[in-house]
Structures are given as C-alpha cells and as structure tokens.
C-alpha cells in the first residue's frame, strides 16, 4: 500500500478511536474525525465508505488486539486453571494497552436504528462470544480433568467475564472508587479465586 494512503488510514482510525471512546458514535461527526486526523472529510468516504465503515474498521482492530492478548493466555503449556488466571492478566493488559478498545468491546454503544449499526453490533457480539468460548473450553477441560467441580461452564464463564469488566471499569472512575493498576490486578485475581475456589469454608 502507498505509504501516504497508509498514513491517512492510520490517522483516521486513531482519531476515530479517541473520539468514539470519549463521546460515542452517534454524537460524532465525520467532520470532527477528519479535523482531528488532519485530513479532508472525503478521505473517510474514499477509504471507509461512511462513518459506519470507519467504525467497523475500528472495531475489527479492537477485536484483533483482544484476540492477540487472549492467544497469550490460552496456551497449551498451561493447565485449564492457569489459563483462567492468565486470561485475567491478559484482559487487564488489553485494557491498559488499549483503553479505547476495551470500552468499545466491553461497553459498546447502542447500535442505533440503521442496518449497518445493527449488523456491526451483531458481529461484535458474535466475536466477543467466540472469545468467551475459549474460557468455556478451559472450564470444561478442568471439569473433565477432575480439578474443577461439575458446573455449567457457559454460565460460569459469563459470570467471570462480566466481573472482570466490572473490576476493570473501576480504573477509569473519577471518584474515591477509582483503583490503580496494582489494585485492579489484585481485584481480578480475587474475582478469579472466588470462581475457582468458592467462598464456603471446607
């Protein structure tokens, strides 16, 4: 690809990521994105077709970054339980490396009334569910190995994933409930410990 074209695409993606994360898609205009990127408005239509096309490209980048982190967690050299703890660490790393991406995937904007937005929301949900299936598989492997009790792996994975989202969201609060990176890491491990070991004394 022509270097100038690549620079324009990267500038638009970076600008869109920042603005979408700060204000949401509906409240953002193509003019604002182009201005922040330092390019002409026509560049958005030339490279992405529309604001919806630009959003789709941003979401694909976010999904790719999430996949890269999860690939580092669900490795064959780890036991199923070790994979769960590693997934929590990598999920936090994903947030720290790409806070805009994290918000986009964990707390997506409303799809709106148009088909393009609804199609993108459906694709996003399917992709996130595919990543969550890796956690389900780890839980089922642990059950099969006899190291985890027989539970509904899909439900437990949903609980664990939702709790991780809630914990990490404390990192951007602007009040006394805000948590530091170190505190988030401890809380994520605590959440995983509760699922892995339970609360009841044995």
N, CA, C and O of each residue as an XYZ file, in Angstrom:
808
protein
N       0.846     -1.195      0.000
C       0.000      0.000      0.000
C       0.884      1.249      0.000
O       1.956      1.275      0.605
N       0.405      2.273     -0.692
C       1.122      3.543     -0.748
C       1.292      4.111      0.659
O       0.316      4.196      1.404
N       2.525      4.506      1.044
C       2.763      4.998      2.420
C       1.867      6.172      2.805
O       1.410      6.252      3.945
N       1.614      7.077      1.871
C       0.764      8.229      2.190
C      -0.664      7.765      2.483
O      -1.298      8.251      3.420
N      -1.163      6.833      1.688
C      -2.500      6.291      1.916
C      -2.576      5.587      3.267
O      -3.559      5.725      3.995
N      -1.524      4.830      3.596
C      -1.487      4.125      4.867
C      -1.481      5.104      6.034
O      -2.147      4.868      7.042
N      -0.739      6.196      5.908
C      -0.701      7.193      6.975
C      -2.073      7.840      7.171
O      -2.483      8.106      8.301
N      -2.770      8.086      6.080
C      -4.106      8.674      6.174
C      -5.065      7.722      6.877
O      -5.840      8.139      7.738
N      -5.014      6.456      6.512
C      -5.886      5.457      7.136
C      -5.595      5.349      8.627
O      -6.512      5.312      9.447
N      -4.319      5.299      8.970
C      -3.944      5.182     10.377
C      -4.378      6.415     11.163
O      -4.842      6.298     12.297
N      -4.231      7.587     10.567
C      -4.633      8.821     11.251
C      -6.134      8.840     11.488
O      -6.585      9.263     12.552
N      -6.911      8.391     10.520
C      -8.364      8.359     10.672
C      -8.790      7.344     11.726
O      -9.666      7.621     12.545
N      -8.174      6.184     11.701
C      -8.511      5.160     12.695
C      -8.185      5.637     14.100
O      -8.978      5.467     15.026
N      -7.007      6.238     14.251
C      -6.593      6.713     15.577
C      -7.519      7.816     16.070
O      -7.920      7.816     17.234
N      -7.860      8.752     15.198
C      -8.764      9.836     15.583
C     -10.136      9.298     15.942
O     -10.729      9.718     16.935
N     -10.647      8.364     15.136
C     -11.970      7.787     15.403
C     -11.984      7.035     16.717
O     -12.948      7.134     17.476
N     -10.931      6.284     16.997
C     -10.858      5.545     18.264
C     -10.993      6.492     19.451
O     -11.755      6.225     20.379
N     -10.266      7.579     19.420
C     -10.270      8.519     20.538
C     -11.624      9.209     20.690
O     -12.145      9.324     21.799
N     -12.187      9.665     19.580
C     -13.453     10.397     19.662
C     -14.608      9.462     20.005
O     -15.454      9.808     20.829
N     -14.657      8.282     19.386
C     -15.721      7.328     19.687
C     -15.698      6.952     21.165
O     -16.749      6.848     21.799
N     -14.503      6.748     21.714
C     -14.384      6.354     23.124
C     -14.836      7.477     24.046
O     -15.430      7.225     25.094
N     -14.555      8.710     23.660
C     -14.880      9.848     24.532
C     -16.351     10.222     24.482
O     -16.937     10.574     25.507
N     -16.961     10.150     23.290
C     -18.316     10.670     23.163
C     -19.307      9.698     22.547
O     -20.507      9.975     22.534
N     -18.847      8.591     22.047
C     -19.769      7.685     21.397
C     -19.887      7.983     19.912
O     -19.477      9.041     19.435
N     -20.453      7.031     19.201
C     -20.523      7.130     17.746
C     -21.582      8.130     17.291
O     -21.326      8.949     16.408
N     -22.757      8.066     17.885
C     -23.871      8.905     17.432
C     -23.571     10.393     17.553
O     -24.041     11.185     16.735
N     -22.796     10.784     18.562
C     -22.525     12.198     18.805
C     -21.286     12.695     18.067
O     -20.848     13.827     18.271
N     -20.730     11.851     17.216
C     -19.517     12.198     16.486
C     -19.833     12.402     15.010
O     -20.572     11.620     14.411
N     -19.272     13.454     14.431
C     -19.460     13.700     13.007
C     -18.193     13.339     12.235
O     -17.096     13.302     12.791
N     -18.371     13.075     10.948
C     -17.205     12.761     10.123
C     -16.281     13.972     10.033
O     -15.067     13.821      9.902
N     -16.854     15.163     10.104
C     -16.038     16.376     10.056
C     -15.092     16.447     11.252
O     -13.928     16.824     11.109
N     -15.597     16.083     12.434
C     -14.751     16.093     13.633
C     -13.610     15.094     13.511
O     -12.470     15.391     13.866
N     -13.925     13.918     13.011
C     -12.897     12.887     12.865
C     -11.826     13.346     11.881
O     -10.631     13.206     12.138
N     -12.270     13.895     10.748
C     -11.323     14.347      9.739
C     -10.442     15.472     10.276
O      -9.236     15.491     10.029
N     -11.041     16.407     11.009
C     -10.279     17.517     11.575
C      -9.216     17.017     12.541
O      -8.067     17.455     12.498
N      -9.610     16.095     13.414
C      -8.656     15.568     14.393
C      -7.532     14.792     13.700
O      -6.384     14.808     14.145
N      -7.882     14.119     12.611
C      -6.885     13.335     11.879
C      -6.012     14.218     10.990
O      -4.949     13.796     10.534
N      -6.476     15.460     10.748
C      -5.713     16.363      9.901
C      -5.814     16.032      8.429
O      -4.874     16.263      7.669
N      -6.963     15.488      8.020
C      -7.162     15.134      6.608
C      -8.505     15.684      6.137
O      -9.293     16.190      6.936
N      -8.753     15.583      4.855
C     -10.020     16.043      4.290
C     -11.136     15.056      4.614
O     -10.897     13.856      4.752
N     -12.365     15.577      4.736
C     -13.520     14.725      5.030
C     -13.683     13.637      3.975
O     -14.084     12.515      4.286
N     -13.374     13.971      2.746
C     -13.515     12.998      1.668
C     -12.680     11.750      1.861
O     -12.997     10.696      1.310
N     -11.614     11.861      2.642
C     -10.756     10.696      2.888
C     -11.512      9.589      3.603
O     -11.257      8.407      3.371
N     -12.451      9.972      4.481
C     -13.247      8.962      5.195
C     -14.065      8.155      4.205
O     -14.116      6.927      4.284
N     -14.709      8.851      3.268
C     -15.544      8.167      2.277
C     -14.689      7.383      1.281
O     -15.086      6.309      0.831
N     -13.532      7.911      0.943
C     -12.653      7.222     -0.012
C     -12.122      5.911      0.546
O     -12.031      4.914     -0.170
N     -11.770      5.916      1.832
C     -11.127      4.746      2.421
C     -12.090      3.810      3.147
O     -11.837      2.608      3.232
N     -13.189      4.349      3.671
C     -14.083      3.526      4.500
C     -15.542      3.538      4.034
O     -16.351      2.752      4.527
N     -15.878      4.401      3.110
C     -17.229      4.429      2.581
C     -18.205      5.286      3.367
O     -19.066      5.942      2.782
N     -18.078      5.285      4.695
C     -19.004      6.019      5.565
C     -18.465      5.999      6.986
O     -17.457      5.353      7.273
N     -19.155      6.723      7.879
C     -18.783      6.667      9.295
C     -18.972      5.254      9.829
O     -18.181      4.785     10.648
N     -20.018      4.578      9.367
C     -20.251      3.193      9.805
C     -19.113      2.277      9.363
O     -18.709      1.375     10.096
N     -18.602      2.520      8.156
C     -17.478      1.713      7.686
C     -16.222      1.972      8.486
O     -15.448      1.052      8.749
N     -16.014      3.221      8.878
C     -14.867      3.562      9.718
C     -15.003      2.908     11.091
O     -14.034      2.373     11.630
N     -16.216      2.955     11.652
C     -16.444      2.308     12.942
C     -16.178      0.810     12.851
O     -15.572      0.234     13.754
N     -16.623      0.176     11.775
C     -16.399     -1.256     11.598
C     -14.907     -1.577     11.572
O     -14.474     -2.583     12.134
N     -14.122     -0.721     10.917
C     -12.674     -0.934     10.857
C     -12.039     -0.787     12.231
O     -11.132     -1.539     12.586
N     -12.518      0.186     13.007
C     -12.008      0.379     14.370
C     -12.342     -0.833     15.231
O     -11.497     -1.316     15.985
N     -13.572     -1.322     15.118
C     -13.985     -2.487     15.905
C     -13.147     -3.713     15.540
O     -12.768     -4.487     16.419
N     -12.858     -3.891     14.261
C     -12.035     -5.029     13.848
C     -10.643     -4.940     14.455
O     -10.074     -5.957     14.852
N     -10.095     -3.741     14.529
C      -8.788     -3.577     15.178
C      -8.865     -3.909     16.655
O      -7.961     -4.537     17.206
N      -9.945     -3.486     17.293
C     -10.128     -3.784     18.713
C     -10.226     -5.288     18.938
O      -9.612     -5.824     19.860
N     -10.991     -5.959     18.100
C     -11.146     -7.414     18.235
C      -9.814     -8.127     18.003
O      -9.502     -9.112     18.672
N      -9.044     -7.626     17.061
C      -7.742     -8.236     16.801
C      -6.798     -8.092     17.975
O      -6.076     -9.030     18.315
N      -6.799     -6.917     18.601
C      -5.943     -6.703     19.772
C      -6.370     -7.602     20.922
O      -5.528     -8.162     21.623
N      -7.677     -7.741     21.116
C      -8.187     -8.629     22.168
C      -7.776    -10.068     21.899
O      -7.346    -10.769     22.815
N      -7.903    -10.515     20.654
C      -7.503    -11.878     20.297
C      -6.028    -12.118     20.575
O      -5.646    -13.171     21.085
N      -5.193    -11.126     20.234
C      -3.749    -11.274     20.456
C      -3.442    -11.505     21.935
O      -2.621    -12.356     22.279
N      -4.102    -10.743     22.806
C      -3.877    -10.916     24.241
C      -4.382    -12.271     24.721
O      -3.704    -12.945     25.496
N      -5.552    -12.670     24.274
C      -6.093    -13.953     24.719
C      -5.283    -15.134     24.182
O      -5.207    -16.180     24.826
N      -4.679    -14.967     23.005
C      -3.805    -16.016     22.476
C      -2.638    -16.277     23.421
O      -2.155    -17.404     23.533
N      -2.193    -15.223     24.096
C      -1.073    -15.381     25.031
C      -1.508    -16.044     26.335
O      -0.671    -16.533     27.094
N      -2.810    -16.061     26.595
C      -3.313    -16.672     27.837
C      -3.639    -18.147     27.652
O      -3.254    -18.980     28.472
N      -4.339    -18.463     26.588
C      -4.817    -19.838     26.376
C      -3.795    -20.641     25.584
O      -4.013    -20.989     24.423
N      -2.686    -20.922     26.234
C      -1.616    -21.677     25.589
C      -1.609    -23.118     26.095
O      -2.031    -23.402     27.216
N      -1.119    -24.018     25.244
C      -1.175    -25.447     25.544
C      -0.307    -25.847     26.730
O      -0.544    -26.887     27.344
N       0.695    -25.035     27.061
C       1.584    -25.391     28.162
C       0.976    -25.086     29.533
O       1.573    -25.426     30.555
N      -0.193    -24.457     29.572
C      -0.850    -24.123     30.830
C      -1.976    -25.102     31.121
O      -2.623    -25.617     30.210
N      -2.200    -25.349     32.407
C      -3.368    -26.119     32.808
C      -4.615    -25.246     32.619
O      -4.496    -24.029     32.477
N      -5.803    -25.848     32.617
C      -7.019    -25.038     32.465
C      -7.141    -23.926     33.508
O      -7.538    -22.808     33.176
N      -6.805    -24.221     34.754
C      -6.897    -23.209     35.803
C      -5.855    -22.117     35.575
O      -6.147    -20.935     35.761
N      -4.656    -22.497     35.179
C      -3.624    -21.499     34.878
C      -4.060    -20.608     33.709
O      -3.746    -19.418     33.682
N      -4.774    -21.176     32.759
C      -5.274    -20.394     31.635
C      -6.248    -19.321     32.108
O      -6.232    -18.200     31.601
N      -7.097    -19.661     33.079
C      -8.062    -18.685     33.591
C      -7.350    -17.505     34.255
O      -7.700    -16.349     34.018
N      -6.357    -17.802     35.079
C      -5.611    -16.713     35.727
C      -4.845    -15.892     34.695
O      -4.773    -14.667     34.803
N      -4.275    -16.561     33.699
C      -3.548    -15.851     32.655
C      -4.500    -14.983     31.833
O      -4.133    -13.883     31.419
N      -5.715    -15.469     31.596
C      -6.697    -14.696     30.842
C      -7.053    -13.409     31.580
O      -7.216    -12.361     30.956
N      -7.173    -13.485     32.904
C      -7.453    -12.275     33.691
C      -6.312    -11.277     33.554
O      -6.547    -10.079     33.390
N      -5.077    -11.766     33.620
C      -3.915    -10.886     33.474
C      -3.877    -10.242     32.089
O      -3.616     -9.046     31.955
N      -4.139    -11.049     31.068
C      -4.084    -10.524     29.709
C      -5.240     -9.584     29.414
O      -5.094     -8.654     28.621
N      -6.384     -9.814     30.040
C      -7.524     -8.924     29.844
C      -7.205     -7.547     30.425
O      -7.546     -6.519     29.840
N      -6.545     -7.543     31.588
C      -6.115     -6.267     32.172
C      -5.064     -5.609     31.284
O      -5.084     -4.394     31.090
N      -4.147     -6.409     30.747
C      -3.121     -5.867     29.857
C      -3.758     -5.260     28.603
O      -3.316     -4.224     28.107
N      -4.803     -5.924     28.099
C      -5.538     -5.400     26.938
C      -6.126     -4.034     27.264
O      -6.037     -3.109     26.457
N      -6.726     -3.905     28.444
C      -7.292     -2.619     28.863
C      -6.200     -1.555     29.003
O      -6.372     -0.428     28.539
N      -5.090     -1.905     29.633
C      -4.017     -0.932     29.857
C      -3.374     -0.495     28.536
O      -3.016      0.672     28.372
N      -3.230     -1.429     27.602
C      -2.630     -1.114     26.304
C      -3.592     -0.353     25.388
O      -3.185      0.518     24.620
N      -4.882     -0.704     25.490
C      -5.876     -0.150     24.559
C      -7.173      0.197     25.297
O      -8.186     -0.472     25.093
N      -7.163      1.225     26.145
C      -8.381      1.543     26.902
C      -9.587      1.854     26.015
O     -10.720      1.519     26.362
N      -9.337      2.501     24.860
C     -10.455      2.799     23.966
C     -11.062      1.519     23.413
O     -12.284      1.395     23.325
N     -10.213      0.567     23.042
C     -10.698     -0.709     22.525
C     -11.487     -1.452     23.597
O     -12.545     -2.018     23.322
N     -10.960     -1.442     24.823
C     -11.641     -2.152     25.901
C     -13.062     -1.627     26.077
O     -14.012     -2.408     26.146
N     -13.208     -0.315     26.149
C     -14.542      0.259     26.324
C     -15.459     -0.112     25.165
O     -16.643     -0.387     25.360
N     -14.906     -0.117     23.971
C     -15.687     -0.407     22.784
C     -16.247     -1.835     22.809
O     -17.382     -2.073     22.395
N     -15.439     -2.776     23.296
C     -15.868     -4.167     23.319
C     -16.672     -4.519     24.568
O     -17.646     -5.269     24.497
N     -16.259     -3.974     25.711
C     -16.927     -4.327     26.962
C     -18.228     -3.571     27.161
O     -19.183     -4.109     27.721
N     -18.269     -2.325     26.704
C     -19.455     -1.481     26.890
C     -19.798     -0.796     25.565
O     -19.645      0.419     25.440
N     -20.256     -1.563     24.580
C     -20.498     -0.995     23.244
C     -21.644      0.008     23.234
O     -22.549     -0.041     24.067
N     -21.580      0.915     22.272
C     -22.643      1.894     22.096
C     -23.895      1.217     21.550
O     -23.825      0.128     20.980
N     -25.030      1.866     21.727
C     -26.279      1.350     21.165
C     -26.144      1.276     19.648
O     -25.558      2.174     19.044
N     -26.671      0.225     19.017
C     -26.493      0.056     17.573
C     -27.232      1.065     16.722
O     -26.895      1.245     15.552
N     -28.245      1.738     17.287
C     -29.000      2.706     16.514
C     -30.036      2.043     15.623
O     -30.245      0.831     15.677
N     -30.679      2.859     14.806
C     -31.806      2.377     14.014
C     -31.419      1.862     12.641
O     -32.226      1.219     11.970
N     -30.188      2.138     12.210
C     -29.798      1.770     10.857
C     -29.219      0.362     10.794
O     -28.630     -0.132     11.756
N     -29.401     -0.267      9.642
C     -28.984     -1.661      9.472
C     -27.486     -1.843      9.681
O     -27.059     -2.843     10.258
N     -26.679     -0.879      9.212
C     -25.222     -1.002      9.341
C     -24.808     -1.097     10.800
O     -23.957     -1.912     11.156
N     -25.412     -0.257     11.655
C     -25.088     -0.294     13.079
C     -25.544     -1.573     13.735
O     -24.840     -2.118     14.584
N     -26.713     -2.063     13.358
C     -27.235     -3.293     13.938
C     -26.422     -4.499     13.490
O     -26.180     -5.418     14.273
N     -25.999     -4.494     12.223
C     -25.163     -5.593     11.729
C     -23.817     -5.619     12.442
O     -23.305     -6.684     12.788
N     -23.250     -4.430     12.658
C     -21.966     -4.352     13.348
C     -22.098     -4.823     14.791
O     -21.229     -5.535     15.295
N     -23.181     -4.429     15.455
C     -23.402     -4.854     16.836
C     -23.531     -6.373     16.922
O     -23.013     -6.993     17.851
N     -24.222     -6.968     15.955
C     -24.376     -8.421     15.942
C     -23.030     -9.104     15.710
O     -22.733    -10.119     16.341
N     -22.209     -8.547     14.800
C     -20.895     -9.128     14.534
C     -19.986     -8.995     15.748
O     -19.227     -9.909     16.071
N     -20.070     -7.856     16.411
C     -19.276     -7.649     17.623
C     -19.657     -8.663     18.692
O     -18.784     -9.253     19.328
N     -20.951     -8.869     18.891
C     -21.415     -9.817     19.899
C     -20.935    -11.232     19.576
O     -20.525    -11.972     20.470
N     -20.987    -11.601     18.304
C     -20.530    -12.948     17.914
C     -19.036    -13.110     18.163
O     -18.593    -14.161     18.626
N     -18.266    -12.082     17.861
C     -16.817    -12.166     18.051
C     -16.446    -12.248     19.524
O     -15.566    -13.019     19.907
N     -17.120    -11.450     20.352
C     -16.863    -11.492     21.794
C     -17.267    -12.852     22.346
O     -16.575    -13.414     23.194
N     -18.376    -13.373     21.868
C     -18.828    -14.690     22.322
C     -17.826    -15.774     21.929
O     -17.604    -16.721     22.684
N     -17.228    -15.636     20.757
C     -16.220    -16.611     20.327
C     -15.016    -16.585     21.253
O     -14.449    -17.633     21.565
N     -14.618    -15.387     21.700
C     -13.513    -15.294     22.652
C     -13.904    -15.892     24.005
O     -13.104    -16.572     24.648
N     -15.144    -15.632     24.427
C     -15.602    -16.185     25.696
C     -15.660    -17.708     25.645
O     -15.514    -18.375     26.669
N     -15.871    -18.252     24.453
C     -15.922    -19.709     24.313
C     -14.593    -20.341     24.702
O     -14.556    -21.496     25.128
N     -13.516    -19.604     24.561
C     -12.219    -20.144     24.975
C     -12.189    -20.349     26.487
O     -11.594    -21.309     26.976
N     -12.829    -19.450     27.222
C     -12.921    -19.625     28.661
C     -13.804    -20.818     29.000
O     -13.494    -21.600     29.899
N     -14.903    -20.948     28.271
C     -15.788    -22.105     28.463
C     -15.003    -23.398     28.236
O     -15.125    -24.348     29.008
N     -14.209    -23.425     27.188
C     -13.424    -24.626     26.883
C     -12.427    -24.938     28.003
O     -12.230    -26.101     28.357
N     -11.801    -23.896     28.558
C     -10.857    -24.115     29.656
C     -11.575    -24.673     30.879
O     -11.071    -25.578     31.543
N     -12.745    -24.133     31.171
C     -13.517    -24.630     32.310
C     -13.926    -26.086     32.088
O     -13.832    -26.904     33.003
N     -14.373    -26.406     30.896
C     -14.786    -27.783     30.605
C     -13.607    -28.744     30.671
O     -13.750    -29.884     31.111
N     -12.443    -28.277     30.232
C     -11.247    -29.116     30.330
C     -10.893    -29.368     31.787
O     -10.485    -30.473     32.144
N     -11.045    -28.352     32.631
C     -10.784    -28.526     34.057
C     -11.767    -29.470     34.709
O     -11.400    -30.250     35.587
N     -13.013    -29.404     34.284
C     -14.037    -30.326     34.805
C     -13.712    -31.749     34.394
O     -13.781    -32.672     35.206
N     -13.356    -31.922     33.123
C     -13.035    -33.252     32.610
C     -11.813    -33.852     33.303
O     -11.723    -35.066     33.485
N     -10.871    -32.981     33.690
C      -9.660    -33.445     34.358
C      -9.878    -33.695     35.835
O      -9.005    -34.240     36.510
N     -11.042    -33.300     36.345
C     -11.351    -33.518     37.751
C     -10.796    -32.472     38.689
O     -10.836    -32.658     39.905
N     -10.272    -31.360     38.152
C      -9.727    -30.318     39.023
C     -10.765    -29.229     39.311
O     -10.581    -28.422     40.222
N     -11.833    -29.206     38.552
C     -12.942    -28.284     38.801
C     -14.217    -29.099     38.982
O     -14.397    -30.142     38.354
N     -15.108    -28.603     39.861
C     -16.348    -29.334     40.049
C     -17.257    -29.155     38.849
O     -17.073    -28.240     38.046
N     -18.222    -30.022     38.736
C     -19.096    -30.050     37.567
C     -20.089    -28.885     37.626
O     -21.077    -28.942     38.358
N     -19.821    -27.842     36.862
C     -20.676    -26.657     36.827
C     -21.082    -26.394     35.380
O     -20.567    -27.017     34.451
N     -22.013    -25.462     35.206
C     -22.376    -25.017     33.863
C     -21.274    -24.067     33.396
O     -21.237    -22.905     33.801
N     -20.393    -24.557     32.555
C     -19.213    -23.793     32.158
C     -19.580    -22.492     31.457
O     -18.912    -21.476     31.649
N     -20.621    -22.512     30.657
C     -21.022    -21.299     29.927
C     -21.485    -20.212     30.893
O     -21.136    -19.043     30.733
N     -22.268    -20.600     31.890
C     -22.739    -19.612     32.858
C     -21.597    -19.073     33.705
O     -21.526    -17.872     33.963
N     -20.706    -19.952     34.136
C     -19.573    -19.511     34.945
C     -18.676    -18.574     34.144
O     -18.188    -17.578     34.677
N     -18.459    -18.885     32.873
C     -17.635    -18.021     32.026
C     -18.260    -16.636     31.899
O     -17.553    -15.629     31.934
N     -19.575    -16.582     31.754
C     -20.261    -15.294     31.650
C     -20.108    -14.499     32.940
O     -19.854    -13.295     32.901
N     -20.260    -15.165     34.083
C     -20.099    -14.501     35.379
C     -18.677    -13.963     35.528
O     -18.476    -12.828     35.959
N     -17.707    -14.777     35.174
C     -16.315    -14.365     35.336
C     -15.976    -13.207     34.397
O     -15.354    -12.230     34.815
N     -16.378    -13.312     33.145
C     -16.116    -12.243     32.168
C     -16.795    -10.936     32.601
O     -16.192     -9.866     32.526
N     -18.055    -11.030     33.056
C     -18.770     -9.818     33.480
C     -18.118     -9.202     34.716
O     -18.051     -7.979     34.835
N     -17.642    -10.029     35.623
C     -16.985     -9.497     36.824
C     -15.668     -8.818     36.457
O     -15.319     -7.789     37.036
N     -14.941     -9.382     35.507
C     -13.694     -8.742     35.050
C     -13.993     -7.374     34.447
O     -13.280     -6.407     34.715
N     -15.043     -7.289     33.635
C     -15.409     -5.998     33.052
C     -15.706     -4.973     34.143
O     -15.264     -3.827     34.072
N     -16.463     -5.405     35.150
C     -16.807     -4.501     36.235
C     -15.599     -4.049     37.018
O     -15.479     -2.873     37.361
N     -14.703     -4.976     37.303
C     -13.489     -4.630     38.050
C     -12.638     -3.638     37.262
O     -12.205     -2.618     37.798
N     -12.403     -3.942     35.991
C     -11.534     -3.080     35.186
C     -12.131     -1.697     35.015
O     -11.395     -0.715     34.922
N     -13.464     -1.601     34.973
C     -14.099     -0.289     34.807
C     -13.824      0.633     35.990
O     -13.991      1.847     35.872
N     -13.403      0.076     37.136
C     -13.022      0.918     38.274
C     -11.787      1.758     37.955
O     -11.525      2.767     38.610
N     -11.036      1.334     36.949
C      -9.811      2.038     36.595
C     -10.035      3.402     35.989
O      -9.116      4.221     35.968
N     -11.244      3.675     35.488
C     -11.473      4.999     34.896
C     -12.481      5.835     35.671
O     -12.917      6.881     35.190
N     -12.858      5.385     36.871
C     -13.732      6.215     37.704
C     -12.992      7.481     38.127
O     -11.766      7.491     38.232
N     -13.746      8.536     38.364
C     -13.153      9.812     38.751
C     -13.462     10.165     40.201
O     -13.444     11.337     40.577
N     -13.747      9.148     41.015
C     -14.063      9.407     42.419
C     -13.222      8.485     43.306
O     -12.233      7.905     42.857
N     -13.627      8.363     44.555
C     -12.853      7.581     45.507
C     -12.848      6.093     45.242
O     -12.071      5.361     45.856
N     -13.701      5.625     44.336
C     -13.740      4.199     43.996
C     -12.737      3.828     42.905
O     -12.602      2.653     42.563
N     -12.042      4.805     42.366
C     -11.039      4.534     41.338
C      -9.942      3.634     41.899
O      -9.531      3.793     43.048
N      -9.469      2.687     41.085
C      -8.423      1.770     41.515
C      -7.207      1.891     40.605
O      -7.329      2.142     39.406
N      -6.026      1.705     41.204
C      -4.784      1.760     40.445
C      -4.579      0.450     39.694
O      -5.310     -0.520     39.896
N      -3.572      0.441     38.824
C      -3.260     -0.773     38.078
C      -2.967     -1.950     39.020
O      -3.444     -3.063     38.799
N      -2.192     -1.697     40.055
C      -1.864     -2.759     41.013
C      -3.115     -3.267     41.716
O      -3.289     -4.473     41.898
N      -3.978     -2.349     42.109
C      -5.214     -2.739     42.790
C      -6.142     -3.504     41.853
O      -6.807     -4.449     42.276
N      -6.191     -3.105     40.589
C      -7.014     -3.828     39.616
C      -6.518     -5.258     39.447
O      -7.312     -6.193     39.347
N      -5.206     -5.418     39.417
C      -4.636     -6.761     39.254
C      -5.018     -7.645     40.439
O      -5.354     -8.815     40.257
N      -4.970     -7.098     41.637
C      -5.335     -7.857     42.836
C      -6.820     -8.214     42.810
O      -7.200     -9.339     43.135
N      -7.658     -7.246     42.419
C      -9.095     -7.494     42.374
C      -9.462     -8.543     41.327
O     -10.338     -9.375     41.564
N      -8.801     -8.508     40.179
C      -9.075     -9.508     39.147
C      -8.693    -10.904     39.627
O      -9.407    -11.878     39.386
N      -7.563    -10.980     40.306
C      -7.149    -12.278     40.827
C      -8.131    -12.757     41.901
O      -8.429    -13.949     41.986
N      -8.629    -11.831     42.715
C      -9.617    -12.181     43.729
C     -10.889    -12.715     43.082
O     -11.446    -13.719     43.526
N     -11.345    -12.037     42.029
C     -12.554    -12.488     41.331
C     -12.364    -13.891     40.769
O     -13.263    -14.728     40.855
N     -11.202    -14.143     40.199
C     -10.922    -15.465     39.643
C     -10.801    -16.502     40.745
O     -11.249    -17.637     40.585
N     -10.198    -16.120     41.864
C     -10.083    -17.028     43.017
C     -11.451    -17.446     43.536
O     -11.670    -18.612     43.865
N     -12.371    -16.486     43.607
C     -13.718    -16.790     44.119
C     -14.398    -17.820     43.231
O     -15.043    -18.747     43.721
N     -14.248    -17.651     41.915
C     -14.853    -18.616     40.993
C     -14.142    -19.958     41.081
O     -14.790    -21.005     41.079
N     -12.826    -19.937     41.159
C     -12.062    -21.190     41.163
C     -12.190    -21.951     42.479
O     -12.250    -23.181     42.480
N     -12.234    -21.233     43.594
C     -12.181    -21.885     44.894
C     -13.446    -21.739     45.735
O     -13.621    -22.465     46.713
N     -14.319    -20.821     45.374
C     -15.539    -20.633     46.142
C     -15.302    -19.830     47.415
O     -14.170    -19.470     47.739
N     -16.376    -19.560     48.122
C     -16.298    -18.803     49.369
C     -16.514    -19.672     50.612
O     -16.047    -19.332     51.699
N     -17.200    -20.760     50.452
C     -17.538    -21.568     51.617
C     -16.300    -22.272     52.169
O     -15.488    -22.809     51.415
N     -16.171    -22.262     53.500
C     -15.070    -22.979     54.145
C     -15.245    -24.474     53.934
O     -16.367    -24.980     53.918
N     -14.145    -25.166     53.774
C     -14.213    -26.622     53.515
C     -13.833    -27.385     54.774
O     -13.826    -28.616     54.771
